[in-house]
Amino acid sequence: MIFQIDIATLTSVSSVFYSILLVLLFLFWRQNKDIDAILWWCGFPLFRIIYSLISSDSINYGNDLIIYIGNLSVILSDTMLMIGCLKFTNMDIRWKIIYGYLAVFIAFSFYQYFSGTDLAGRTKLVVIIDLIPIMASIYALSHLENKAYAIEKYFTIFWISFQIAIFTFWILINFNFSSPTLGPSIIISLAFAYLGHIFITVGLIILTIAQRRNQLLSESLKHKELERNLERVLEVAQAANEEKNLFLTNMSHELRTPLNAIIGFSESLKLKYYGELNEKQYEYVDNIYGGGELLLKLITDLLHLSNIEEGKVDIFLEDVNLNDLLTKTLPLLQEIVGKDSDRLKINNQISNTEIATTVYIDQIRTKQILINFVSNAVKYSENDKEVLLELVDYDDDYYRISITDHGVGIEEDQYENIFLPFNRAGIDTTTTEGIGVGLSIAKNLIEEMKGRVDFVSKFGEGSTFWIDIPKSKQRQLPIS
Ligand code: ADP
């Protein structure tokens, strides 16, 4: 009697554990669907539950078919364990062998059913057939790397092997389960077998956690490697950039010396210090002078850009009266459009009240940017087209100075390149002088001054370039 109750208790307690672990495994699979071994492993506790439900009442069955279904559940449970282990270790699965194996067990079971085999005979068959998936699972798991799965691997292998120890005990007692003297030890062996299954399921869960952990680890290692590579590439790029800047600086200095001589001598010839020139001579000397000036500007721009990139340009920020700045800059801008030209129009929307408007900028750099914008407006539009300079109180933080022209405009697919150095935005480089650094310098400078730069343009109709210059903190200063 005690024997019966104990088996029922054992099976129902273990079923509760199996169910909890089954739910855990299944939830784990839902979050890690890429590890398909988990789904197969779910079959391990699932078939154990079916077996437990059947075997809890086994003492009341004779040679009923349900007993064989219970035995088949044991075999299926360990087959699922094996398939999961093979999948987990990326080993080949020979499905035909597995089907054949199950077919052999079913065939033998039928034979036993019809020949009325007793409990000992039935258990012998289960033990022999069940050894195959158990051994295969141990074999598969033994392939896991010790470094990555040390504890998880040996924990699971230990509890799977433990089943073999229990089978050995049953073989030793010659499957004599009905012996009254052996009763308690059989119960203990059964309890250990169920405990073993619970620990195997726990082992499967920690194996999958270990795999996730290893994946995360290797991903973070890859990330670190990538970061290191990026740092190396950045260092190489920085070194190359420094070399380029050094080359530009040296070259500009070397070029400027002979160029200054060309400009100086051609200017003195032009000014007729050394006697009169005929018309042709004057024209050529003027060309030499103009070409020299242009070359000097280009070289200066280049040098400037490389200095900005190297952070060698000093920015001197101070509170500046905006209207004052405009007054000082206008003659320079007028010179660019042509001294006597009336192309340059001004629209100053900031009233010059007694308390004047102040900005926090570097005066010289701001002038440089405006000169750049106006030069471009002139360069990229026809001679008679108006160039408009507007000054507006943009918002609480910025004043906006914009230069509008009615020139060639910029094609939309070039918008993103406009401020890149050495980019000429698709302009015909053979006919329009320039090297494409002016806007890039302007952007760098205004950003150093905590301002902004941008533009709008319509191809064939014209462009507006502007800078937003930061208002001074102590906003209102008396007019100087
Ligand atoms: P550069 O004038 O020497 O080419 P910039 O950096 O000043 O160099 O200008 C870059 C490019 O932007 C120019 O080559 C030109 O294609 C375009 N661009 C600049 N300003 C204007 C403008 N006002 N109208 C049309 N295109 C312009």
Boltz pocket constraint, residues with backbone or C-beta under 6 A from the ligand:
constraints:
  - pocket:
      binder: B
      contacts: [[A, 372], [A, 373], [A, 376], [A, 377], [A, 380], [A, 405], [A, 407], [A, 408], [A, 409], [A, 410], [A, 418], [A, 420], [A, 423], [A, 424], [A, 425], [A, 426], [A, 427], [A, 433], [A, 434], [A, 435], [A, 436], [A, 437], [A, 438], [A, 439], [A, 440], [A, 462], [A, 463]]
      max_distance: 6.0
